[in-house]
């Protein structure tokens, strides 16, 4: 599996993503600098988490206008799989590859903790190794993870089965009490209509080893490898 990890100034989760991809596939991803304008043919492109450009504007807005993103958008539109995690999710929305926006957490505080996610779509490239409504436990670390979209967009996402993850409790209950950042309809991850671009706020790459406190994130990276096998 050929994969690339896009590196922006301020991104700080690239090594976590690299470790997760390498563990799942046995192959080390290629790191691509944000200022590059070309990108080798890849099966998967990943935009990791962190604080691109210090989050000095809207989170992800500056990174979305980096030279490499023009190529990433072209590849995504041509069918290449693209995954954005945390800041990567923000960048994908700012680049127009996914709808909606990520706003300040409802608490206006940085959240760094483990959380439960309910898998609401287990029939796609990124989650085929999970079960529908399976609950997984992963980490979050964000200040701007509050997913927002207008009602029409939210209805379309739900109607088309494009909500992949929702914040829940350990039993899969989804309500206001189990939404840690204020995201509308507890949305933690979504996918595009073609099913080849996914963004999510939590960090599955930080749940791939028992030393992390759990391995629930392995299912996502194993899903990617299985789909490309």
C-alpha positions as CSV (number, residue, x, y, z in Angstrom):
1,X,0.0,0.0,0.0
2,X,1.4,3.3,-1.1
3,X,0.5,6.1,1.4
4,X,1.6,9.7,1.9
5,X,1.4,11.9,5.0
6,X,1.1,15.6,4.4
7,X,3.3,17.8,6.6
8,X,2.4,21.4,7.4
9,X,4.1,23.8,9.8
10,X,2.6,23.2,13.2
11,X,1.3,19.7,12.5
12,X,2.5,17.4,15.3
13,X,0.8,14.0,14.9
14,X,2.6,12.9,11.7
15,X,4.7,10.3,13.6
16,X,1.7,8.8,15.2
17,X,0.0,8.4,11.9
18,X,3.1,7.0,10.3
19,X,3.4,4.4,13.1
20,X,-0.2,3.4,12.7
21,X,0.0,3.0,8.9
22,X,3.3,1.1,9.2
23,X,1.9,-1.3,11.8
24,X,-1.1,-2.0,9.7
25,X,0.5,-2.3,6.3
26,X,4.2,-3.1,7.0
27,X,5.1,-0.2,4.7
28,X,6.4,3.2,5.8
29,X,4.4,6.2,4.3
30,X,6.1,8.9,2.4
31,X,6.2,12.4,4.0
32,X,5.1,15.2,1.6
33,X,5.9,18.8,2.5
34,X,3.1,21.4,2.2
35,X,5.1,23.5,-0.2
36,X,5.5,20.8,-2.7
37,X,3.3,20.9,-5.8
38,X,3.6,17.3,-7.0
39,X,2.6,14.1,-5.4
40,X,3.5,10.5,-6.5
41,X,0.7,8.2,-7.2
42,X,-0.7,7.0,-3.9
43,X,-3.4,4.7,-2.6
44,X,-4.0,6.8,0.5
45,X,-3.2,10.4,1.5
46,X,-3.4,11.3,5.2
47,X,-3.5,14.8,6.7
48,X,-2.7,14.4,10.4
49,X,-3.6,16.4,13.5
50,X,-1.8,19.3,15.2
51,X,-2.0,23.0,14.8
52,X,-1.1,23.9,11.3
53,X,0.1,27.5,11.1
54,X,-0.5,27.8,14.8
55,X,-4.3,27.9,14.2
56,X,-3.9,31.7,13.9
57,X,-6.8,32.0,11.5
58,X,-9.7,29.6,11.3
59,X,-8.2,26.2,12.0
60,X,-7.1,24.6,8.8
61,X,-7.8,27.7,6.6
62,X,-4.2,28.6,5.9
63,X,-3.2,24.9,5.4
64,X,-6.1,24.4,2.9
65,X,-4.5,27.0,0.7
66,X,-1.0,25.5,0.7
67,X,0.4,24.4,-2.7
68,X,0.1,20.7,-2.0
69,X,-3.6,20.9,-1.3
70,X,-4.4,21.8,-4.9
71,X,-2.9,18.4,-5.8
72,X,-4.7,16.6,-2.9
73,X,-8.0,18.0,-4.0
74,X,-7.3,16.9,-7.6
75,X,-6.4,13.4,-6.4
76,X,-9.4,13.2,-4.1
77,X,-11.8,14.2,-6.9
78,X,-10.2,11.6,-9.1
79,X,-10.9,8.9,-6.5
80,X,-7.7,8.6,-4.3
81,X,-8.6,7.9,-0.7
82,X,-7.9,10.8,1.7
83,X,-8.1,10.7,5.5
84,X,-8.0,13.8,7.7
85,X,-7.7,13.5,11.5
86,X,-8.4,16.4,13.9
87,X,-6.6,19.3,12.2
88,X,-6.7,17.2,9.1
89,X,-10.5,17.2,9.3
90,X,-10.5,20.9,9.7
91,X,-8.3,21.3,6.6
92,X,-10.6,19.0,4.5
93,X,-13.6,21.1,5.3
94,X,-11.7,24.3,4.6
95,X,-10.5,22.8,1.3
96,X,-14.1,22.0,0.3
97,X,-13.6,18.3,0.3
98,X,-16.1,17.8,3.2
99,X,-19.1,19.9,4.2
100,X,-19.5,21.9,7.4
101,X,-17.0,23.6,9.7
102,X,-15.2,22.9,13.0
103,X,-15.8,25.6,15.6
104,X,-14.6,26.3,19.1
105,X,-15.6,23.6,21.6
106,X,-18.8,24.6,23.4
107,X,-16.9,24.8,26.7
108,X,-14.3,27.1,25.0
109,X,-11.7,24.9,26.6
110,X,-9.1,22.5,25.1
111,X,-10.3,18.9,25.5
112,X,-7.7,16.1,25.9
113,X,-9.1,12.8,27.1
114,X,-10.4,9.5,25.9
115,X,-13.9,9.2,24.6
116,X,-16.3,6.7,23.2
117,X,-17.4,6.7,19.6
118,X,-20.3,4.8,18.0
119,X,-19.7,3.5,14.5
120,X,-22.7,4.6,12.4
121,X,-21.3,3.5,9.1
122,X,-19.3,0.3,8.9
123,X,-19.7,-0.2,5.2
124,X,-16.9,1.9,3.7
125,X,-13.2,1.9,2.9
126,X,-12.2,3.3,6.4
127,X,-14.4,1.3,8.7
128,X,-15.1,-2.1,7.1
129,X,-13.4,-3.9,10.1
130,X,-15.8,-2.5,12.6
131,X,-19.5,-3.5,13.2
132,X,-22.4,-1.2,12.8
133,X,-23.1,0.6,16.1
134,X,-19.9,-0.9,17.6
135,X,-18.5,1.4,20.3
136,X,-14.8,2.1,20.2
137,X,-12.7,4.1,22.7
138,X,-10.1,6.5,21.4
139,X,-8.4,9.8,22.3
140,X,-9.4,13.4,21.5
141,X,-7.2,16.5,21.8
142,X,-8.7,19.6,20.3
143,X,-9.9,23.1,21.0
144,X,-12.0,23.5,17.8
145,X,-13.8,20.2,17.4
146,X,-17.4,21.4,17.5
147,X,-18.8,20.2,14.2
148,X,-21.3,22.6,12.6
149,X,-23.4,22.5,9.4
150,X,-26.8,23.8,8.4
151,X,-29.8,21.6,8.9
152,X,-30.1,20.8,5.2
153,X,-26.5,19.5,5.2
154,X,-27.0,17.6,8.4
155,X,-30.1,15.9,7.1
156,X,-28.3,15.0,3.8
157,X,-25.4,13.5,5.7
158,X,-27.7,11.4,7.8
159,X,-30.0,10.5,4.9
160,X,-27.0,9.3,2.8
161,X,-25.4,7.4,5.6
162,X,-22.4,9.7,5.6
163,X,-22.1,10.1,9.4
164,X,-19.4,7.6,10.2
165,X,-18.7,8.3,13.9
166,X,-20.7,9.9,16.7
167,X,-19.7,10.7,20.3
168,X,-21.5,8.3,22.6
169,X,-21.3,6.6,26.0
170,X,-19.9,3.1,26.4
171,X,-23.3,1.6,25.6
172,X,-23.6,3.5,22.3
173,X,-26.1,6.1,23.7
174,X,-26.0,9.3,21.7
175,X,-27.4,12.4,23.3
176,X,-26.4,15.9,24.5
177,X,-24.8,14.4,27.6
178,X,-22.4,12.2,25.6
179,X,-21.3,15.0,23.2
180,X,-18.1,16.4,24.7
181,X,-17.6,19.4,22.4
182,X,-21.0,20.6,21.3
183,X,-20.9,19.0,17.8
184,X,-24.3,19.0,16.1
185,X,-26.0,15.6,16.3
186,X,-22.9,14.3,18.1
187,X,-21.0,14.0,14.8
188,X,-17.4,13.0,15.2
189,X,-16.6,11.9,11.6
190,X,-18.1,12.1,8.2
191,X,-17.4,10.9,4.7
192,X,-17.9,12.4,1.2
193,X,-20.6,11.1,-1.3
194,X,-18.0,9.1,-3.2
195,X,-16.8,7.4,0.0
196,X,-13.1,8.1,-0.6
197,X,-12.6,11.1,1.7
198,X,-13.2,10.9,5.4
199,X,-12.6,13.4,8.2
200,X,-12.8,12.7,12.0
201,X,-11.8,14.7,15.1
202,X,-10.7,11.9,17.4
203,X,-7.3,10.2,17.0
204,X,-7.5,6.5,16.1
205,X,-3.7,6.6,15.6
206,X,-3.4,7.0,19.4
207,X,-5.2,3.7,20.1
208,X,-3.1,1.1,18.3
209,X,-1.2,-0.4,21.1
210,X,-2.1,-1.7,24.6
211,X,0.4,0.8,26.0
212,X,-1.9,3.5,24.7
213,X,-4.6,2.2,26.9
214,X,-6.4,0.3,24.0
215,X,-6.2,-0.8,20.4
216,X,-9.6,0.2,19.1
217,X,-8.0,2.5,16.5
218,X,-6.4,-0.5,14.8
219,X,-9.7,-1.3,13.1
220,X,-9.6,1.9,11.0
221,X,-6.1,1.3,9.7
222,X,-6.7,-2.4,9.2
223,X,-9.8,-1.5,7.2
224,X,-7.8,0.7,4.9
225,X,-5.2,-2.1,4.3
226,X,-8.0,-4.7,3.8
227,X,-9.8,-2.6,1.2
228,X,-6.6,-2.1,-0.8
229,X,-5.6,-5.8,-0.6
